[in-house]
Amino acid sequence: MSGHSKWATTKHKKAVVDARRGKLFAKLIKNIEVAARTGGGDAAANPTLFDAIQKAKKSSVPNDNIDRALKRGSGQEAGGADYQTIMYEGYGPSGVAVLIECLTDNRNRAASEVRVAMTRNGGNMADPGSVSYLFNRKGVVIVGEGSADEEQILDAVLEAGAEEVNSLGGPFEVISEATDVVRVRTALQQAGIDYESAEATFLPSVSVPLDVDGAKKVFKLLEALEDSDEVQNVWANFDISDEVMAQIDE
């Protein structure tokens, strides 16, 4: 199982904690607001918005919060911020490449928070383009545990452009080209298979294997970055064996 999947699984375990602190909810609501502003407030005609709402609902964001974000994003209600997407690149402990996506209304604040999180946790900022070439833009759909088995998922998604289906130790991830993610998600829906989330993301083309010490340091850096309200997503190109992951989970 690749590093990004392990990190996704680890994040899933602590999602309840994040939700209590409001971090996860705030990021999901921001996704909805930006998707509505960019592509309109009709989820039926805006696949990005549809998937942002789906992910928020699956993470137990209250419907009132979702509706308000929709209204702010589509201009029906005042108070929406003019968010910009900014990508930062850097290296973490053990030479792990890190891509950081910020969604912010204050570029200087975002840059400062990212830099502080990196430098305090063994990371270094890098020039644009020096890290991003190590990642490919892909579509990833997460199918929740118990929704379907691997064969059922494969039958549903192969003709929709899916490239591979990976087990995450319960849930499954379906990987496709980023441009095919809506087709894959739609194919699952048509087959009656429930899904947790569907989004375009970055997957590493080359991975750095980590031992227990390295993994703990990288996780500490990623958690510090994701703790920032300015940071929307973080991707890193590490690989952790099941044995190392088991020691971290102890």
C-alpha positions, 0 to 999 in steps of 0.5 A: 500500500502506498504512502498516500493511502496510508496517510489517507487511512491515518487521517481517516482515523483522526477525522473525528478529532479534527471534526471536533476541533472544527478544522475538517468542517472548515476545510470542507465548507470552504471547498463547497463555497469555492466550487459554487463560486467557480461553477455555479450553485446548482450541484446537478450541473456542477460535478465539483460542487456535487462531490464537495457536498457529498464529502461534507455530508459523509463527514457529518457536516451539518446541512445548515452549514452546507446550505450557507456555504452554497449561498455564500459561494453562489452570491445569494448571501453576503460574506463569502471570501475571495479565496485563491488557490496557491501551491507551495512545494518543499521537502520534508524529513528524509527527503520526502517531497511535499506539495501544499495546496492553500485556499486563502484570502490572504496570500502573505498569511498563507505563505507565512504559516506554511513556511513556519510549519515547514521550518519547525518540523524539519522541512524546507521550502523549494522553488516552484516546479522542483517538487511537482514533477514527482507527482501526477494529477489523478482522480481518486474515488474512495469507496467506504468499507462494506459498500462493495467488494473489489470485484463489484467495484471493478465491474462497475468502473473499468469501462468508465476509465478506472486504472486501478482499484486498491484495498485500503484495509477496508475501504477501497480507492479507485484511481483514474485520470483526473478528467475521468473522476466524474465518470468513475463516480457516476459509474459507481452510483449507477451500480448502486455502490455508495462512495465516500469521496471523489476528487482530483488529487496528486499521486507520487510517481516515485516514493521514498521508503520510511522507517519508524523514526522517519515516518513519525517525523513526516507525519508530524510535519504533515499534521502541522501543515494540515493544522493551518486554516490556510492549508487545504490539502497536503500530498507527500511521496513517502512509502511506509511498510505494514510493519512500520505502520503497525509500530506507529499505531501501537 
